[in-house]
Amino acid sequence: MNRNNGNHWKWGVFYHNPEDPKVWVEKLYGWGYTLNMARPMSWVILAAILLAVLVLFRLTT
């Protein structure tokens, strides 16, 4: 699967390809990974990360 196709990248940052089964994909630029926002599990992971940040913020204030 060609993940470097510009049609699947929004603003060069967000990857959205419903045909790609992977949730984590390599970034288009630089190093690291990003979420395939077309997969429902990506939204669950994103919500879990945000919830964890909010809980940690709440515990420290």
PDB file with SEQRES, HELIX, SHEET and CRYST1 records, atoms N, CA, C and O in Angstrom:
SEQRES   1 A   61  MET ASN ARG ASN ASN GLY ASN HIS TRP LYS TRP GLY VAL          
SEQRES   2 A   61  PHE TYR HIS ASN PRO GLU ASP PRO LYS VAL TRP VAL GLU          
SEQRES   3 A   61  LYS LEU TYR GLY TRP GLY TYR THR LEU ASN MET ALA ARG          
SEQRES   4 A   61  PRO MET SER TRP VAL ILE LEU ALA ALA ILE LEU LEU ALA          
SEQRES   5 A   61  VAL LEU VAL LEU PHE ARG LEU THR THR                          
HELIX    1 AA1 GLY A    6  HIS A    8  5                                   3    
HELIX    2 AA2 PRO A   40  THR A   60  1                                  21    
SHEET    1 AA1 2 TRP A   9  LYS A  10  0                                        
SHEET    2 AA1 2 PHE A  14  TYR A  15 -1                                        
SHEET    1 AA2 2 TRP A  24  GLU A  26  0                                        
SHEET    2 AA2 2 TYR A  33  LEU A  35 -1                                        
CRYST1    1.000    1.000    1.000  90.00  90.00  90.00 P 1           1          
ATOM      1  N   MET A   1       0.832  -1.175   0.000  1.00  0.00           N  
ATOM      2  CA  MET A   1       0.000   0.000   0.000  1.00  0.00           C  
ATOM      3  C   MET A   1       0.882   1.247   0.000  1.00  0.00           C  
ATOM      4  O   MET A   1       1.810   1.355   0.802  1.00  0.00           O  
ATOM      5  N   ASN A   2       0.597   2.164  -0.880  1.00  0.00           N  
ATOM      6  CA  ASN A   2       1.368   3.395  -0.989  1.00  0.00           C  
ATOM      7  C   ASN A   2       0.775   4.446  -0.054  1.00  0.00           C  
ATOM      8  O   ASN A   2      -0.261   5.040  -0.357  1.00  0.00           O  
ATOM      9  N   ARG A   3       1.429   4.671   1.072  1.00  0.00           N  
ATOM     10  CA  ARG A   3       0.944   5.648   2.050  1.00  0.00           C  
ATOM     11  C   ARG A   3       1.480   7.045   1.780  1.00  0.00           C  
ATOM     12  O   ARG A   3       1.126   7.987   2.489  1.00  0.00           O  
ATOM     13  N   ASN A   4       2.319   7.193   0.777  1.00  0.00           N  
ATOM     14  CA  ASN A   4       2.868   8.501   0.434  1.00  0.00           C  
ATOM     15  C   ASN A   4       2.009   9.253  -0.558  1.00  0.00           C  
ATOM     16  O   ASN A   4       2.361  10.355  -0.979  1.00  0.00           O  
ATOM     17  N   ASN A   5       0.883   8.667  -0.935  1.00  0.00           N  
ATOM     18  CA  ASN A   5      -0.032   9.323  -1.861  1.00  0.00           C  
ATOM     19  C   ASN A   5      -0.612  10.564  -1.189  1.00  0.00           C  
ATOM     20  O   ASN A   5      -1.224  10.468  -0.126  1.00  0.00           O  
ATOM     21  N   GLY A   6      -0.424  11.708  -1.797  1.00  0.00           N  
ATOM     22  CA  GLY A   6      -0.881  12.968  -1.231  1.00  0.00           C  
ATOM     23  C   GLY A   6      -2.385  13.078  -1.085  1.00  0.00           C  
ATOM     24  O   GLY A   6      -2.871  13.910  -0.320  1.00  0.00           O  
ATOM     25  N   ASN A   7      -3.132  12.250  -1.808  1.00  0.00           N  
ATOM     26  CA  ASN A   7      -4.592  12.307  -1.712  1.00  0.00           C  
ATOM     27  C   ASN A   7      -5.111  11.821  -0.365  1.00  0.00           C  
ATOM     28  O   ASN A   7      -6.242  12.133   0.009  1.00  0.00           O  
ATOM     29  N   HIS A   8      -4.303  11.062   0.366  1.00  0.00           N  
ATOM     30  CA  HIS A   8      -4.724  10.525   1.657  1.00  0.00           C  
ATOM     31  C   HIS A   8      -4.271  11.378   2.830  1.00  0.00           C  
ATOM     32  O   HIS A   8      -4.588  11.066   3.978  1.00  0.00           O  
ATOM     33  N   TRP A   9      -3.542  12.437   2.564  1.00  0.00           N  
ATOM     34  CA  TRP A   9      -3.025  13.300   3.624  1.00  0.00           C  
ATOM     35  C   TRP A   9      -3.737  14.644   3.566  1.00  0.00           C  
ATOM     36  O   TRP A   9      -3.817  15.262   2.504  1.00  0.00           O  
ATOM     37  N   LYS A  10      -4.252  15.097   4.700  1.00  0.00           N  
ATOM     38  CA  LYS A  10      -4.895  16.395   4.807  1.00  0.00           C  
ATOM     39  C   LYS A  10      -3.908  17.366   5.436  1.00  0.00           C  
ATOM     40  O   LYS A  10      -3.447  17.147   6.556  1.00  0.00           O  
ATOM     41  N   TRP A  11      -3.589  18.415   4.735  1.00  0.00           N  
ATOM     42  CA  TRP A  11      -2.632  19.437   5.169  1.00  0.00           C  
ATOM     43  C   TRP A  11      -1.259  18.850   5.462  1.00  0.00           C  
ATOM     44  O   TRP A  11      -0.463  19.465   6.172  1.00  0.00           O  
ATOM     45  N   GLY A  12      -0.973  17.675   4.928  1.00  0.00           N  
ATOM     46  CA  GLY A  12       0.321  17.043   5.134  1.00  0.00           C  
ATOM     47  C   GLY A  12       0.527  16.486   6.530  1.00  0.00           C  
ATOM     48  O   GLY A  12       1.624  16.036   6.862  1.00  0.00           O  
ATOM     49  N   VAL A  13      -0.525  16.511   7.362  1.00  0.00           N  
ATOM     50  CA  VAL A  13      -0.400  16.094   8.757  1.00  0.00           C  
ATOM     51  C   VAL A  13      -1.338  14.944   9.103  1.00  0.00           C  
ATOM     52  O   VAL A  13      -0.932  14.002   9.783  1.00  0.00           O  
ATOM     53  N   PHE A  14      -2.579  15.007   8.649  1.00  0.00           N  
ATOM     54  CA  PHE A  14      -3.592  14.014   9.012  1.00  0.00           C  
ATOM     55  C   PHE A  14      -3.748  12.990   7.896  1.00  0.00           C  
ATOM     56  O   PHE A  14      -3.986  13.338   6.740  1.00  0.00           O  
ATOM     57  N   TYR A  15      -3.610  11.728   8.263  1.00  0.00           N  
ATOM     58  CA  TYR A  15      -3.744  10.629   7.309  1.00  0.00           C  
ATOM     59  C   TYR A  15      -5.161  10.088   7.389  1.00  0.00           C  
ATOM     60  O   TYR A  15      -5.650   9.779   8.475  1.00  0.00           O  
ATOM     61  N   HIS A  16      -5.826   9.973   6.241  1.00  0.00           N  
ATOM     62  CA  HIS A  16      -7.216   9.498   6.199  1.00  0.00           C  
ATOM     63  C   HIS A  16      -7.376   8.587   4.988  1.00  0.00           C  
ATOM     64  O   HIS A  16      -7.544   9.061   3.864  1.00  0.00           O  
ATOM     65  N   ASN A  17      -7.323   7.278   5.220  1.00  0.00           N  
ATOM     66  CA  ASN A  17      -7.466   6.303   4.147  1.00  0.00           C  
ATOM     67  C   ASN A  17      -8.295   5.123   4.660  1.00  0.00           C  
ATOM     68  O   ASN A  17      -7.765   4.259   5.359  1.00  0.00           O  
ATOM     69  N   PRO A  18      -9.587   5.076   4.323  1.00  0.00           N  
ATOM     70  CA  PRO A  18     -10.439   3.989   4.811  1.00  0.00           C  
ATOM     71  C   PRO A  18     -10.034   2.607   4.296  1.00  0.00           C  
ATOM     72  O   PRO A  18     -10.405   1.599   4.897  1.00  0.00           O  
ATOM     73  N   GLU A  19      -9.294   2.543   3.212  1.00  0.00           N  
ATOM     74  CA  GLU A  19      -8.879   1.254   2.651  1.00  0.00           C  
ATOM     75  C   GLU A  19      -7.633   0.687   3.329  1.00  0.00           C  
ATOM     76  O   GLU A  19      -7.306  -0.485   3.139  1.00  0.00           O  
ATOM     77  N   ASP A  20      -6.941   1.501   4.111  1.00  0.00           N  
ATOM     78  CA  ASP A  20      -5.731   1.065   4.801  1.00  0.00           C  
ATOM     79  C   ASP A  20      -6.129   0.464   6.155  1.00  0.00           C  
ATOM     80  O   ASP A  20      -6.737   1.157   6.971  1.00  0.00           O  
ATOM     81  N   PRO A  21      -5.799  -0.811   6.411  1.00  0.00           N  
ATOM     82  CA  PRO A  21      -6.214  -1.447   7.662  1.00  0.00           C  
ATOM     83  C   PRO A  21      -5.402  -1.002   8.879  1.00  0.00           C  
ATOM     84  O   PRO A  21      -5.823  -1.243  10.010  1.00  0.00           O  
ATOM     85  N   LYS A  22      -4.258  -0.363   8.675  1.00  0.00           N  
ATOM     86  CA  LYS A  22      -3.407   0.031   9.797  1.00  0.00           C  
ATOM     87  C   LYS A  22      -3.986   1.237  10.532  1.00  0.00           C  
ATOM     88  O   LYS A  22      -4.539   2.152   9.923  1.00  0.00           O  
ATOM     89  N   VAL A  23      -3.846   1.212  11.850  1.00  0.00           N  
ATOM     90  CA  VAL A  23      -4.268   2.347  12.667  1.00  0.00           C  
ATOM     91  C   VAL A  23      -3.118   3.341  12.802  1.00  0.00           C  
ATOM     92  O   VAL A  23      -3.321   4.550  12.684  1.00  0.00           O  
ATOM     93  N   TRP A  24      -1.915   2.835  13.048  1.00  0.00           N  
ATOM     94  CA  TRP A  24      -0.715   3.675  13.141  1.00  0.00           C  
ATOM     95  C   TRP A  24       0.058   3.578  11.835  1.00  0.00           C  
ATOM     96  O   TRP A  24       0.347   2.475  11.371  1.00  0.00           O  
ATOM     97  N   VAL A  25       0.397   4.710  11.236  1.00  0.00           N  
ATOM     98  CA  VAL A  25       1.177   4.743  10.000  1.00  0.00           C  
ATOM     99  C   VAL A  25       2.335   5.718  10.167  1.00  0.00           C  
ATOM    100  O   VAL A  25       2.273   6.642  10.978  1.00  0.00           O  
ATOM    101  N   GLU A  26       3.394   5.498   9.387  1.00  0.00           N  
ATOM    102  CA  GLU A  26       4.530   6.412   9.436  1.00  0.00           C  
ATOM    103  C   GLU A  26       4.124   7.767   8.899  1.00  0.00           C  
ATOM    104  O   GLU A  26       3.332   7.873   7.962  1.00  0.00           O  
ATOM    105  N   LYS A  27       4.684   8.811   9.513  1.00  0.00           N  
ATOM    106  CA  LYS A  27       4.369  10.166   9.079  1.00  0.00           C  
ATOM    107  C   LYS A  27       4.892  10.414   7.672  1.00  0.00           C  
ATOM    108  O   LYS A  27       5.837   9.768   7.221  1.00  0.00           O  
ATOM    109  N   LEU A  28       4.265  11.354   6.996  1.00  0.00           N  
ATOM    110  CA  LEU A  28       4.676  11.712   5.649  1.00  0.00           C  
ATOM    111  C   LEU A  28       6.010  12.446   5.676  1.00  0.00           C  
ATOM    112  O   LEU A  28       6.863  12.220   4.818  1.00  0.00           O  
ATOM    113  N   TYR A  29       6.190  13.322   6.654  1.00  0.00           N  
ATOM    114  CA  TYR A  29       7.426  14.102   6.801  1.00  0.00           C  
ATOM    115  C   TYR A  29       8.008  13.854   8.181  1.00  0.00           C  
ATOM    116  O   TYR A  29       7.271  13.687   9.152  1.00  0.00           O  
ATOM    117  N   GLY A  30       9.322  13.831   8.263  1.00  0.00           N  
ATOM    118  CA  GLY A  30       9.974  13.650   9.551  1.00  0.00           C  
ATOM    119  C   GLY A  30       9.936  12.205  10.006  1.00  0.00           C  
ATOM    120  O   GLY A  30       9.794  11.286   9.199  1.00  0.00           O  
ATOM    121  N   TRP A  31      10.065  12.015  11.325  1.00  0.00           N  
ATOM    122  CA  TRP A  31      10.066  10.666  11.878  1.00  0.00           C  
ATOM    123  C   TRP A  31       8.896  10.512  12.838  1.00  0.00           C  
ATOM    124  O   TRP A  31       8.376  11.499  13.360  1.00  0.00           O  
ATOM    125  N   GLY A  32       8.497   9.302  13.061  1.00  0.00           N  
ATOM    126  CA  GLY A  32       7.408   9.026  13.977  1.00  0.00           C  
ATOM    127  C   GLY A  32       6.199   8.441  13.265  1.00  0.00           C  
ATOM    128  O   GLY A  32       6.246   8.094  12.084  1.00  0.00           O  
ATOM    129  N   TYR A  33       5.129   8.345  14.018  1.00  0.00           N  
ATOM    130  CA  TYR A  33       3.898   7.741  13.510  1.00  0.00           C  
ATOM    131  C   TYR A  33       2.722   8.675  13.753  1.00  0.00           C  
ATOM    132  O   TYR A  33       2.780   9.562  14.604  1.00  0.00           O  
ATOM    133  N   THR A  34       1.669   8.463  13.000  1.00  0.00           N  
ATOM    134  CA  THR A  34       0.428   9.193  13.174  1.00  0.00           C  
ATOM    135  C   THR A  34      -0.739   8.222  13.045  1.00  0.00           C  
ATOM    136  O   THR A  34      -0.563   7.078  12.626  1.00  0.00           O  
ATOM    137  N   LEU A  35      -1.905   8.676  13.400  1.00  0.00           N  
ATOM    138  CA  LEU A  35      -3.089   7.823  13.344  1.00  0.00           C  
ATOM    139  C   LEU A  35      -3.760   7.914  11.980  1.00  0.00           C  
ATOM    140  O   LEU A  35      -3.781   8.975  11.355  1.00  0.00           O  
ATOM    141  N   ASN A  36      -4.301   6.804  11.531  1.00  0.00           N  
ATOM    142  CA  ASN A  36      -5.132   6.785  10.329  1.00  0.00           C  
ATOM    143  C   ASN A  36      -6.531   7.180  10.784  1.00  0.00           C  
ATOM    144  O   ASN A  36      -7.257   6.357  11.341  1.00  0.00           O  
ATOM    145  N   MET A  37      -6.912   8.425  10.552  1.00  0.00           N  
ATOM    146  CA  MET A  37      -8.150   8.967  11.088  1.00  0.00           C  
ATOM    147  C   MET A  37      -9.397   8.359  10.448  1.00  0.00           C  
ATOM    148  O   MET A  37     -10.508   8.671  10.876  1.00  0.00           O  
ATOM    149  N   ALA A  38      -9.251   7.515   9.453  1.00  0.00           N  
ATOM    150  CA  ALA A  38     -10.391   6.841   8.836  1.00  0.00           C  
ATOM    151  C   ALA A  38     -10.783   5.589   9.612  1.00  0.00           C  
ATOM    152  O   ALA A  38     -11.845   5.020   9.360  1.00  0.00           O  
ATOM    153  N   ARG A  39      -9.955   5.154  10.542  1.00  0.00           N  
ATOM    154  CA  ARG A  39     -10.234   3.950  11.330  1.00  0.00           C  
ATOM    155  C   ARG A  39     -10.901   4.339  12.649  1.00  0.00           C  
ATOM    156  O   ARG A  39     -10.406   5.232  13.337  1.00  0.00           O  
ATOM    157  N   PRO A  40     -12.003   3.699  13.019  1.00  0.00           N  
ATOM    158  CA  PRO A  40     -12.682   4.036  14.277  1.00  0.00           C  
ATOM    159  C   PRO A  40     -11.791   3.879  15.518  1.00  0.00           C  
ATOM    160  O   PRO A  40     -11.924   4.642  16.475  1.00  0.00           O  
ATOM    161  N   MET A  41     -10.892   2.903  15.504  1.00  0.00           N  
ATOM    162  CA  MET A  41     -10.005   2.702  16.645  1.00  0.00           C  
ATOM    163  C   MET A  41      -9.097   3.911  16.868  1.00  0.00           C  
ATOM    164  O   MET A  41      -8.681   4.165  17.998  1.00  0.00           O  
ATOM    165  N   SER A  42      -8.788   4.655  15.819  1.00  0.00           N  
ATOM    166  CA  SER A  42      -7.967   5.860  15.960  1.00  0.00           C  
ATOM    167  C   SER A  42      -8.665   6.887  16.840  1.00  0.00           C  
ATOM    168  O   SER A  42      -8.025   7.555  17.652  1.00  0.00           O  
ATOM    169  N   TRP A  43      -9.965   7.010  16.680  1.00  0.00           N  
ATOM    170  CA  TRP A  43     -10.731   7.965  17.488  1.00  0.00           C  
ATOM    171  C   TRP A  43     -10.779   7.516  18.947  1.00  0.00           C  
ATOM    172  O   TRP A  43     -10.767   8.349  19.853  1.00  0.00           O  
ATOM    173  N   VAL A  44     -10.831   6.215  19.177  1.00  0.00           N  
ATOM    174  CA  VAL A  44     -10.808   5.693  20.546  1.00  0.00           C  
ATOM    175  C   VAL A  44      -9.456   5.991  21.189  1.00  0.00           C  
ATOM    176  O   VAL A  44      -9.397   6.423  22.340  1.00  0.00           O  
ATOM    177  N   ILE A  45      -8.376   5.765  20.456  1.00  0.00           N  
ATOM    178  CA  ILE A  45      -7.027   6.037  20.967  1.00  0.00           C  
ATOM    179  C   ILE A  45      -6.859   7.520  21.249  1.00  0.00           C  
ATOM    180  O   ILE A  45      -6.325   7.893  22.294  1.00  0.00           O  
ATOM    181  N   LEU A  46      -7.302   8.366  20.339  1.00  0.00           N  
ATOM    182  CA  LEU A  46      -7.199   9.811  20.518  1.00  0.00           C  
ATOM    183  C   LEU A  46      -7.991  10.262  21.747  1.00  0.00           C  
ATOM    184  O   LEU A  46      -7.505  11.084  22.525  1.00  0.00           O  
ATOM    185  N   ALA A  47      -9.194   9.740  21.929  1.00  0.00           N  
ATOM    186  CA  ALA A  47     -10.008  10.086  23.095  1.00  0.00           C  
ATOM    187  C   ALA A  47      -9.337   9.628  24.386  1.00  0.00           C  
ATOM    188  O   ALA A  47      -9.368  10.344  25.387  1.00  0.00           O  
ATOM    189  N   ALA A  48      -8.730   8.441  24.371  1.00  0.00           N  
ATOM    190  CA  ALA A  48      -8.045   7.924  25.558  1.00  0.00           C  
ATOM    191  C   ALA A  48      -6.843   8.798  25.923  1.00  0.00           C  
ATOM    192  O   ALA A  48      -6.604   9.065  27.101  1.00  0.00           O  
ATOM    193  N   ILE A  49      -6.098   9.236  24.933  1.00  0.00           N  
ATOM    194  CA  ILE A  49      -4.947  10.111  25.185  1.00  0.00           C  
ATOM    195  C   ILE A  49      -5.412  11.441  25.771  1.00  0.00           C  
ATOM    196  O   ILE A  49      -4.840  11.926  26.747  1.00  0.00           O  
ATOM    197  N   LEU A  50      -6.442  12.027  25.179  1.00  0.00           N  
ATOM    198  CA  LEU A  50      -6.958  13.300  25.682  1.00  0.00           C  
ATOM    199  C   LEU A  50      -7.525  13.156  27.089  1.00  0.00           C  
ATOM    200  O   LEU A  50      -7.327  14.033  27.930  1.00  0.00           O  
ATOM    201  N   LEU A  51      -8.220  12.068  27.348  1.00  0.00           N  
ATOM    202  CA  LEU A  51      -8.767  11.823  28.678  1.00  0.00           C  
ATOM    203  C   LEU A  51      -7.648  11.675  29.713  1.00  0.00           C  
ATOM    204  O   LEU A  51      -7.747  12.206  30.819  1.00  0.00           O  
ATOM    205  N   ALA A  52      -6.599  10.962  29.356  1.00  0.00           N  
ATOM    206  CA  ALA A  52      -5.459  10.785  30.263  1.00  0.00           C  
ATOM    207  C   ALA A  52      -4.805  12.135  30.579  1.00  0.00           C  
ATOM    208  O   ALA A  52      -4.439  12.392  31.725  1.00  0.00           O  
ATOM    209  N   VAL A  53      -4.660  12.981  29.582  1.00  0.00           N  
ATOM    210  CA  VAL A  53      -4.076  14.312  29.802  1.00  0.00           C  
ATOM    211  C   VAL A  53      -4.967  15.140  30.719  1.00  0.00           C  
ATOM    212  O   VAL A  53      -4.471  15.802  31.630  1.00  0.00           O  
ATOM    213  N   LEU A  54      -6.277  15.109  30.485  1.00  0.00           N  
ATOM    214  CA  LEU A  54      -7.200  15.859  31.327  1.00  0.00           C  
ATOM    215  C   LEU A  54      -7.198  15.360  32.772  1.00  0.00           C  
ATOM    216  O   LEU A  54      -7.248  16.164  33.703  1.00  0.00           O  
ATOM    217  N   VAL A  55      -7.140  14.048  32.964  1.00  0.00           N  
ATOM    218  CA  VAL A  55      -7.109  13.486  34.317  1.00  0.00           C  
ATOM    219  C   VAL A  55      -5.817  13.884  35.020  1.00  0.00           C  
ATOM    220  O   VAL A  55      -5.846  14.280  36.186  1.00  0.00           O  
ATOM    221  N   LEU A  56      -4.687  13.785  34.328  1.00  0.00           N  
ATOM    222  CA  LEU A  56      -3.417  14.177  34.933  1.00  0.00           C  
ATOM    223  C   LEU A  56      -3.401  15.668  35.264  1.00  0.00           C  
ATOM    224  O   LEU A  56      -2.877  16.068  36.304  1.00  0.00           O  
ATOM    225  N   PHE A  57      -3.965  16.477  34.397  1.00  0.00           N  
ATOM    226  CA  PHE A  57      -4.026  17.920  34.644  1.00  0.00           C  
ATOM    227  C   PHE A  57      -4.893  18.196  35.874  1.00  0.00           C  
ATOM    228  O   PHE A  57      -4.543  19.023  36.716  1.00  0.00           O  
ATOM    229  N   ARG A  58      -6.008  17.508  35.967  1.00  0.00           N  
ATOM    230  CA  ARG A  58      -6.928  17.702  37.083  1.00  0.00           C  
ATOM    231  C   ARG A  58      -6.298  17.247  38.399  1.00  0.00           C  
ATOM    232  O   ARG A  58      -6.517  17.870  39.438  1.00  0.00           O  
ATOM    233  N   LEU A  59      -5.526  16.176  38.360  1.00  0.00           N  
ATOM    234  CA  LEU A  59      -4.882  15.677  39.582  1.00  0.00           C  
ATOM    235  C   LEU A  59      -3.775  16.589  40.088  1.00  0.00           C  
ATOM    236  O   LEU A  59      -3.473  16.601  41.281  1.00  0.00           O  
ATOM    237  N   THR A  60      -3.172  17.351  39.187  1.00  0.00           N  
ATOM    238  CA  THR A  60      -2.048  18.201  39.598  1.00  0.00           C  
ATOM    239  C   THR A  60      -2.492  19.601  39.988  1.00  0.00           C  
ATOM    240  O   THR A  60      -1.680  20.385  40.479  1.00  0.00           O  
ATOM    241  N   THR A  61      -3.752  19.933  39.784  1.00  0.00           N  
ATOM    242  CA  THR A  61      -4.203  21.284  40.166  1.00  0.00           C  
ATOM    243  C   THR A  61      -5.068  21.252  41.383  1.00  0.00           C  
ATOM    244  O   THR A  61      -5.532  22.297  41.839  1.00  0.00           O  
TER     245      THR A  61                                                      
END                                                                             
